[in-house]
Amino acid sequence: MSRVPGWLGRLGAGLTQMSRRLEQRREEAREEGPDGEPSQAAHHAPPSRQDPSPEHATAPRHQVVVQSRPDPAQAVPWGVRVAAEAGWRLLILAGTVWVLMRVISAVQLVVLAFVAALLITALLQPTVARLRRLGVPRGPATALTAILGFVVMGLIGWFVTWQVMENIDNLSDQVQDGIDELRNWLLNSPFHVTDKQINEIAKNLREAVGANTDQITSAGLEGVTVVVEALTGILLAAFSTLFLLYDGKRIWQWTLKLVPAAARPGVAGAGPRAWRTLTAYVRGTVIVALIDAIFIGLGIYFLDVPMAVPLAVFIFLFAFIPLVGAVISGALAVVVALVTQGVFAAVMTLVVVLAVQQIEGHILQPFILGRAVRVHPLAVVLSVAAGGMVAGIGGAVVAVPLVAVTNTVVGYLRAYSREAAVRQAPKPRGATSTDASPATPGGSGGAGGSGAAADVGTEAPAKATAKTMTKDTANDTANGTGDGPPTGASSA
């Protein structure tokens, strides 16, 4: 029998086995996908049929399990996430403040004029309110008050200028005599100052003045521009004061329309309180400054210091810059006394200034201003310094009332938000209301009585707020501040 059929059978079996292996490889490649990763179909494909014989068995495949990466937000520590969230918000706030300051710097004259008009309005508005209560119409009352106020301020400025011009020649002679006396005192003092050293200092001063002649000339030319800007600011302040006195209520109501409706009730309540704080600050500062000017002026007058009245006026004006203004005006009075009357008069002037300022700081300000203006001394110093750096003397004057008004507004809005949260909280019901409601005398303790108690407890903050606002309105009417710009907030 021929052996060819057996050979052909083995060849056919080998080809069959090769075809099965190729088919198996093709299925595995299809399951792995184009990127070499297992495809989704591999989880649902039925197992391939394999020959259970040992010669068809394949070696087991070892798959590497790769762990999935965590979410980046979850991998960042909680403290870092909080710091980042606060950081970018602070950056946005800082950018907003920077842009606002740039805008204010561009229109600095207009802003300072309007703020000055607000301060003058806070000072004159009670007079308008009293005239209206006496039956004077709003227009004549406003015109009469504004004219009287501007006339008084103009007379004060004219009087100071007249006194300075009248005494400038005598003052220059007295200053020269004082410098000679100071020179003789230095020569005979225990500091061992020689005449050569004094002459060297005088020579250096003359050379410094000669070297900076161009700058002094340019400063003089810039002085003309400053005068023009000052006149423009005075006109803007006077114009704004007239409209704030006459139409402050409608201006405030129009301003409220710019506030979003959700925040309008809180802002409407904060406006009258801010206006009361500003009015109390201006009134108290004027009274304190007037007392300082009168008593320090009398002291330097009896010490025979020249230009006592102009110095008193300067003390009055510088009192509107808290802490810093008192130091500057007092130092000016001491220097004038030193160069005109000698060391003894300067020491006595210093004693008078310190005594009056101590009485002012410990008695007058707490008694006159009271609790209306509560600003920490550190906040006063920092705000005056920042205002002076941003806008010069005008910024130093308006810095403290701005901080005081901001403090009042923030405190009221915080209290208002808490009361609003209490009013909007859901009322307790059932067993919860029985446990939460306070015991009322004569109550049955049932669900109905406890629910009524819960209603009373929920409405208490609202009634307290209404009572407080009614009391504030009554105080405004009694004090004559009911017609200021923020009045009418509740009607808006």
C-alpha positions as CSV (number, residue, x, y, z in Angstrom):
1,M,0.0,0.0,0.0
2,S,1.4,3.4,-0.9
3,R,2.5,5.8,1.9
4,V,1.5,9.0,-0.1
5,P,-2.0,9.4,1.4
6,G,-0.5,9.4,4.9
7,W,1.9,12.2,4.0
8,L,-0.8,14.2,2.4
9,G,-2.9,13.8,5.6
10,R,-0.1,15.1,7.8
11,L,0.4,18.1,5.4
12,G,-3.4,18.8,5.5
13,A,-3.4,18.7,9.3
14,G,-0.4,21.1,9.5
15,L,-2.1,23.6,7.1
16,T,-5.3,23.4,9.2
17,Q,-3.3,24.1,12.4
18,M,-1.6,27.1,10.8
19,S,-4.9,28.5,9.6
20,R,-6.3,28.2,13.1
21,R,-3.3,30.0,14.6
22,L,-3.6,32.8,12.0
23,E,-7.3,33.1,12.8
24,Q,-6.5,33.3,16.5
25,R,-3.8,35.9,15.9
26,R,-6.2,38.0,13.8
27,E,-8.9,37.9,16.5
28,E,-6.3,38.9,19.2
29,A,-5.2,41.8,17.0
30,R,-8.8,42.9,16.5
31,E,-9.4,42.8,20.2
32,E,-6.3,44.9,21.1
33,G,-7.3,47.7,18.7
34,P,-5.1,50.1,16.7
35,D,-3.2,51.4,19.7
36,G,-2.4,48.1,21.3
37,E,-4.9,48.6,24.1
38,P,-7.8,46.2,24.7
39,S,-10.9,47.3,22.9
40,Q,-14.4,47.3,24.4
41,A,-15.5,44.4,22.2
42,A,-12.9,42.2,24.0
43,H,-15.1,42.2,27.1
44,H,-18.1,41.0,25.2
45,A,-16.6,38.7,22.6
46,P,-17.1,34.9,23.2
47,P,-14.1,32.9,24.0
48,S,-12.4,31.4,20.9
49,R,-12.7,27.7,20.4
50,Q,-9.3,26.1,20.9
51,D,-8.2,22.5,20.5
52,P,-8.0,21.0,24.0
53,S,-5.1,18.9,22.9
54,P,-1.7,19.7,24.5
55,E,-0.1,20.5,21.1
56,H,-2.7,23.2,20.4
57,A,-2.4,24.8,23.9
58,T,-0.9,28.3,24.1
59,A,1.1,30.0,26.9
60,P,-0.9,32.3,29.2
61,R,-0.6,36.1,28.4
62,H,0.4,38.4,31.3
63,Q,-1.4,41.9,31.0
64,V,0.1,45.0,32.8
65,V,-2.7,46.8,34.8
66,V,-2.1,50.6,34.6
67,Q,-3.8,52.6,37.4
68,S,-5.9,55.6,36.4
69,R,-4.6,59.0,37.2
70,P,-6.5,61.0,39.9
71,D,-8.4,64.2,39.1
72,P,-5.9,67.2,39.2
73,A,-8.3,69.2,41.4
74,Q,-8.4,66.4,43.9
75,A,-4.7,65.9,43.9
76,V,-4.1,69.6,45.0
77,P,-4.1,70.0,48.8
78,W,-7.1,71.7,50.4
79,G,-5.0,74.6,51.8
80,V,-3.4,75.3,48.5
81,R,-6.8,75.3,46.8
82,V,-8.3,77.7,49.3
83,A,-5.2,80.0,49.0
84,A,-5.5,79.9,45.2
85,E,-9.2,80.7,45.3
86,A,-8.6,83.6,47.7
87,G,-5.6,84.8,45.7
88,W,-7.2,85.3,42.3
89,R,-10.2,87.0,44.0
90,L,-7.8,89.4,45.8
91,L,-6.0,90.0,42.5
92,I,-9.3,91.0,40.8
93,L,-10.1,93.3,43.7
94,A,-6.7,94.8,43.6
95,G,-7.0,95.4,39.8
96,T,-10.4,96.9,40.3
97,V,-9.1,99.3,43.0
98,W,-6.1,100.2,40.8
99,V,-8.3,101.0,37.8
100,L,-10.6,103.0,40.1
101,M,-7.7,105.0,41.5
102,R,-6.4,105.7,38.0
103,V,-9.8,107.0,37.0
104,I,-9.9,109.2,40.2
105,S,-6.4,110.5,39.5
106,A,-7.5,111.5,36.0
107,V,-10.5,113.5,37.3
108,Q,-9.0,114.4,40.7
109,L,-10.1,118.0,40.6
110,V,-13.8,117.0,40.0
111,V,-13.7,114.3,42.7
112,L,-12.2,116.6,45.3
113,A,-14.6,119.4,44.4
114,F,-17.6,117.0,44.8
115,V,-16.4,115.6,48.1
116,A,-15.8,119.2,49.4
117,A,-19.4,120.0,48.3
118,L,-20.6,117.0,50.3
119,L,-18.8,118.2,53.4
120,I,-20.1,121.8,53.0
121,T,-23.6,120.4,52.4
122,A,-23.4,118.3,55.6
123,L,-22.5,121.5,57.4
124,L,-25.2,123.8,55.9
125,Q,-28.1,121.4,55.4
126,P,-29.4,121.6,59.0
127,T,-29.8,125.4,58.5
128,V,-31.9,124.7,55.3
129,A,-34.0,122.2,57.3
130,R,-34.7,124.8,60.1
131,L,-35.6,127.5,57.6
132,R,-38.1,125.1,55.9
133,R,-39.7,124.2,59.3
134,L,-40.2,128.0,59.8
135,G,-42.2,128.1,56.6
136,V,-39.5,129.4,54.1
137,P,-39.8,127.7,50.7
138,R,-37.1,125.3,49.6
139,G,-35.6,127.6,46.9
140,P,-35.2,130.7,49.1
141,A,-34.0,128.7,52.0
142,T,-31.3,127.0,49.9
143,A,-30.2,130.3,48.3
144,L,-30.1,132.1,51.6
145,T,-28.1,129.4,53.4
146,A,-25.6,129.0,50.5
147,I,-25.0,132.7,50.2
148,L,-24.5,133.1,53.9
149,G,-22.1,130.1,54.0
150,F,-20.0,131.2,51.1
151,V,-19.9,134.8,52.3
152,V,-18.6,133.7,55.7
153,M,-15.9,131.5,54.1
154,G,-14.9,134.2,51.8
155,L,-14.6,136.7,54.6
156,I,-12.4,134.3,56.6
157,G,-10.1,133.9,53.6
158,W,-10.0,137.7,53.0
159,F,-9.3,138.4,56.7
160,V,-6.4,135.9,56.8
161,T,-4.9,137.4,53.6
162,W,-5.3,140.9,54.9
163,Q,-3.6,140.1,58.2
164,V,-0.7,138.4,56.5
165,M,-0.1,141.3,54.1
166,E,-0.4,143.8,56.9
167,N,2.2,142.1,59.1
168,I,4.6,140.7,56.6
169,D,7.0,143.5,56.8
170,N,7.0,143.6,60.6
171,L,7.3,139.8,60.6
172,S,10.3,139.8,58.3
173,D,12.1,142.2,60.6
174,Q,11.2,140.1,63.6
175,V,12.3,136.9,61.9
176,Q,15.7,138.5,61.1
177,D,16.1,139.6,64.7
178,G,15.1,136.2,65.8
179,I,17.7,134.6,63.6
180,D,20.4,136.9,65.0
181,E,19.3,136.0,68.6
182,L,19.4,132.3,67.6
183,R,22.9,132.7,66.2
184,N,24.1,134.4,69.4
185,W,22.5,131.7,71.5
186,L,24.2,129.0,69.4
187,L,27.6,130.7,69.8
188,N,27.2,130.9,73.6
189,S,25.6,127.5,74.0
190,P,27.3,124.3,75.3
191,F,27.1,122.8,71.8
192,H,30.4,124.6,70.9
193,V,29.1,125.9,67.6
194,T,31.6,128.3,65.9
195,D,30.9,131.3,63.8
196,K,32.7,129.6,60.9
197,Q,30.3,126.7,61.0
198,I,27.2,129.0,61.0
199,N,28.6,131.0,58.0
200,E,29.2,127.7,56.2
201,I,25.6,126.6,56.7
202,A,24.4,130.0,55.5
203,K,26.6,129.8,52.4
204,N,25.3,126.3,51.6
205,L,21.8,127.5,51.8
206,R,22.5,130.4,49.4
207,E,24.2,128.0,47.0
208,A,21.2,125.6,47.1
209,V,18.8,128.4,46.4
210,G,21.0,129.6,43.5
211,A,21.4,126.1,42.0
212,N,17.6,125.6,42.1
213,T,16.6,128.9,40.6
214,D,15.2,127.3,37.5
215,Q,13.1,124.9,39.5
216,I,11.8,127.8,41.7
217,T,10.9,129.7,38.5
218,S,9.1,126.8,37.1
219,A,7.3,126.3,40.4
220,G,6.2,129.9,40.2
221,L,4.9,129.3,36.7
222,E,3.1,126.2,37.9
223,G,1.6,128.2,40.6
224,V,-0.5,130.1,38.0
225,T,-1.9,126.7,36.9
226,V,-2.6,125.8,40.5
227,V,-4.5,129.0,41.1
228,V,-6.6,128.4,38.0
229,E,-7.3,124.9,39.1
230,A,-8.2,126.1,42.6
231,L,-10.6,128.6,41.2
232,T,-12.2,125.9,39.0
233,G,-12.5,123.6,42.0
234,I,-14.1,126.3,44.1
235,L,-16.7,127.0,41.4
236,L,-17.5,123.3,41.0
237,A,-17.8,122.9,44.7
238,A,-20.2,125.9,45.0
239,F,-22.3,124.7,42.1
240,S,-22.5,121.1,43.5
241,T,-23.4,122.4,47.0
242,L,-26.3,124.4,45.6
243,F,-27.8,121.4,43.9
244,L,-27.2,119.1,46.8
245,L,-28.9,121.5,49.2
246,Y,-31.8,122.1,46.9
247,D,-32.4,118.6,45.2
248,G,-30.4,116.2,47.4
249,K,-33.5,113.9,47.9
250,R,-34.1,113.3,44.3
251,I,-30.4,112.9,43.5
252,W,-30.3,110.1,46.2
253,Q,-33.4,108.4,44.8
254,W,-31.9,108.5,41.3
255,T,-28.7,107.0,42.7
256,L,-30.7,104.1,44.2
257,K,-32.1,103.2,40.8
258,L,-28.5,102.3,39.7
259,V,-28.2,99.7,42.5
260,P,-29.5,96.2,41.7
261,A,-33.0,95.5,42.9
262,A,-31.8,92.7,45.3
263,A,-29.4,95.0,47.1
264,R,-31.5,98.2,47.0
265,P,-33.2,97.8,50.4
266,G,-29.9,97.4,52.2
267,V,-28.3,100.4,50.4
268,A,-31.5,102.5,51.0
269,G,-31.1,101.8,54.7
270,A,-27.4,102.4,54.8
271,G,-27.6,105.8,53.0
272,P,-29.3,107.8,55.9
273,R,-26.9,106.3,58.4
274,A,-23.9,107.2,56.3
275,W,-25.3,110.7,56.0
276,R,-25.8,111.0,59.8
277,T,-22.2,109.9,60.3
278,L,-20.9,112.4,57.8
279,T,-23.0,115.2,59.4
280,A,-21.9,114.3,62.9
281,Y,-18.3,114.3,61.8
282,V,-18.4,117.7,60.1
283,R,-20.3,119.3,62.9
284,G,-18.0,117.9,65.6
285,T,-14.9,118.8,63.7
286,V,-16.0,122.4,63.2
287,I,-16.8,122.8,66.8
288,V,-13.6,121.2,68.0
289,A,-11.5,123.2,65.5
290,L,-13.2,126.4,66.6
291,I,-12.5,125.8,70.2
292,D,-8.8,125.0,69.4
293,A,-8.4,128.1,67.3
294,I,-10.0,130.4,70.0
295,F,-8.0,129.1,73.0
296,I,-4.6,128.7,71.2
297,G,-5.1,132.1,69.5
298,L,-5.8,133.7,72.9
299,G,-2.7,132.0,74.3
300,I,-0.3,133.2,71.6
301,Y,-2.0,136.7,71.7
302,F,-1.2,137.2,75.4
303,L,2.3,135.9,74.7
304,D,2.7,138.8,72.2
305,V,3.3,136.5,69.3
306,P,2.8,138.4,66.0
307,M,0.0,137.4,63.6
308,A,-2.0,135.7,66.4
309,V,-5.3,135.9,64.4
310,P,-4.0,134.4,61.1
311,L,-2.2,131.7,63.1
312,A,-5.6,130.9,64.9
313,V,-7.3,130.7,61.5
314,F,-4.6,128.3,60.3
315,I,-5.1,126.2,63.4
316,F,-8.8,126.1,62.6
317,L,-8.2,125.0,59.0
318,F,-5.6,122.4,59.8
319,A,-7.9,120.8,62.5
320,F,-9.8,119.2,59.6
321,I,-6.8,116.9,59.1
322,P,-7.0,114.7,62.3
323,L,-3.9,114.2,64.3
324,V,-1.5,115.4,61.6
325,G,-3.1,118.8,61.2
326,A,-2.8,119.6,64.9
327,V,0.9,118.8,64.9
328,I,1.6,120.9,61.8
329,S,-0.4,124.0,63.0
330,G,1.1,123.8,66.6
331,A,4.6,123.5,65.2
332,L,4.0,126.5,63.0
333,A,2.9,128.6,66.0
334,V,5.9,127.5,68.0
335,V,8.3,128.3,65.2
336,V,6.8,131.8,64.7
337,A,7.1,132.4,68.5
338,L,10.7,131.2,68.5
339,V,12.0,133.4,65.7
340,T,10.1,136.5,66.9
341,Q,9.9,136.4,70.7
342,G,12.7,134.0,71.7
343,V,13.0,130.6,73.4
344,F,10.8,131.4,76.4
345,A,7.8,132.5,74.3
346,A,8.3,129.4,72.1
347,V,8.3,127.1,75.2
348,M,5.2,128.8,76.6
349,T,3.5,128.5,73.2
350,L,4.3,124.8,73.1
351,V,2.8,124.4,76.6
352,V,-0.4,126.2,75.5
353,V,-0.7,124.1,72.3
354,L,-0.2,120.8,74.1
355,A,-2.6,121.7,76.9
356,V,-5.4,122.6,74.4
357,Q,-4.8,119.5,72.3
358,Q,-4.9,117.2,75.3
359,I,-8.2,118.7,76.4
360,E,-9.5,118.3,72.8
361,G,-8.4,114.7,72.5
362,H,-9.6,113.4,75.9
363,I,-12.7,115.6,76.6
364,L,-14.0,117.5,73.6
365,Q,-13.9,114.8,70.9
366,P,-15.5,112.0,73.0
367,F,-18.1,114.4,74.2
368,I,-19.0,116.2,70.9
369,L,-18.5,113.4,68.4
370,G,-19.7,110.6,70.8
371,R,-20.3,107.2,69.2
372,A,-21.2,108.7,65.8
373,V,-17.7,108.5,64.5
374,R,-15.8,105.4,65.8
375,V,-12.5,105.1,64.0
376,H,-9.4,103.6,65.6
377,P,-6.4,106.0,65.8
378,L,-4.3,103.7,63.7
379,A,-6.9,103.7,61.0
380,V,-6.9,107.5,61.2
381,V,-3.2,107.8,60.8
382,L,-3.0,105.3,57.9
383,S,-6.0,106.8,56.1
384,V,-4.5,110.4,56.4
385,A,-1.2,109.2,55.1
386,A,-2.8,107.3,52.2
387,G,-5.0,110.2,51.3
388,G,-2.1,112.6,51.4
389,M,-0.1,110.4,49.1
390,V,-2.9,109.9,46.6
391,A,-4.4,113.4,46.5
392,G,-2.3,115.7,48.7
393,I,-3.9,118.0,51.3
394,G,-7.4,117.4,49.9
395,G,-7.0,113.6,50.1
396,A,-5.8,114.0,53.8
397,V,-8.9,116.1,54.6
398,V,-11.5,113.7,53.1
399,A,-9.7,110.4,54.2
400,V,-11.1,110.2,57.7
401,P,-14.7,111.0,56.9
402,L,-14.6,108.5,54.1
403,V,-13.3,105.8,56.5
404,A,-15.9,106.7,59.1
405,V,-18.8,106.5,56.5
406,T,-17.4,103.2,55.1
407,N,-17.3,101.8,58.6
408,T,-20.9,102.8,59.2
409,V,-22.1,101.4,55.9
410,V,-20.3,98.1,56.3
411,G,-21.6,97.6,59.8
412,Y,-25.2,98.3,58.8
413,L,-25.1,96.0,55.8
414,R,-23.7,93.2,57.9
415,A,-26.5,93.5,60.4
416,Y,-29.1,93.9,57.7
417,S,-27.9,90.6,56.0
418,R,-28.2,88.8,59.3
419,E,-31.7,90.0,59.9
420,A,-32.7,89.2,56.3
421,A,-31.4,85.6,56.8
422,V,-33.5,85.3,60.0
423,R,-36.6,86.6,58.3
424,Q,-36.2,84.3,55.3
425,A,-35.5,81.2,57.4
426,P,-38.3,78.5,57.3
427,K,-40.6,78.6,60.3
428,P,-40.5,75.5,62.5
429,R,-43.6,73.2,62.4
430,G,-45.0,70.4,64.5
431,A,-42.8,68.9,67.1
432,T,-39.8,71.1,66.0
433,S,-41.9,74.2,66.6
434,T,-42.9,72.9,70.1
435,D,-39.3,72.3,71.0
436,A,-38.0,75.6,69.5
437,S,-40.7,78.0,70.5
438,P,-40.4,79.8,73.9
439,A,-43.0,79.1,76.6
440,T,-45.7,81.8,76.6
441,P,-47.8,82.5,79.7
442,G,-51.3,81.2,79.4
443,G,-50.4,79.1,76.3
444,S,-51.8,75.6,75.9
445,G,-48.5,74.2,74.6
446,G,-50.2,72.7,71.6
447,A,-49.3,73.0,68.0
448,G,-51.3,76.1,67.4
449,G,-49.8,78.0,70.4
450,S,-46.3,76.9,69.6
451,G,-46.7,78.0,66.0
452,A,-47.9,81.4,67.1
453,A,-44.8,81.7,69.4
454,A,-42.6,80.7,66.5
455,D,-44.2,83.4,64.3
456,V,-43.6,86.0,67.0
457,G,-40.0,84.9,67.4
458,T,-39.4,85.1,63.7
459,E,-41.0,88.5,63.3
460,A,-39.1,90.0,66.3
461,P,-36.0,91.0,64.3
462,A,-38.2,92.7,61.6
463,K,-40.1,94.6,64.3
464,A,-36.9,95.6,66.0
465,T,-35.5,96.8,62.7
466,A,-38.7,98.8,61.9
467,K,-38.6,100.3,65.4
468,T,-34.9,101.3,65.0
469,M,-35.6,102.9,61.6
470,T,-38.6,104.8,63.1
471,K,-36.4,106.0,66.0
472,D,-33.6,107.0,63.5
473,T,-36.2,109.0,61.5
474,A,-37.4,110.7,64.6
475,N,-33.8,111.6,65.5
476,D,-33.2,113.0,62.0
477,T,-36.3,115.1,62.2
478,A,-35.3,116.4,65.7
479,N,-31.7,117.2,64.6
480,G,-32.7,118.8,61.3
481,T,-31.0,116.2,59.1
482,G,-34.2,114.8,57.5
483,D,-33.8,116.7,54.2
484,G,-30.2,115.7,53.3
485,P,-29.3,113.9,50.1
486,P,-29.8,110.3,51.5
487,T,-33.3,111.2,52.8
488,G,-36.0,109.5,50.9
489,A,-34.2,106.2,50.8
490,S,-37.2,104.3,52.3
491,S,-39.6,105.9,49.8
492,A,-37.3,104.7,46.9
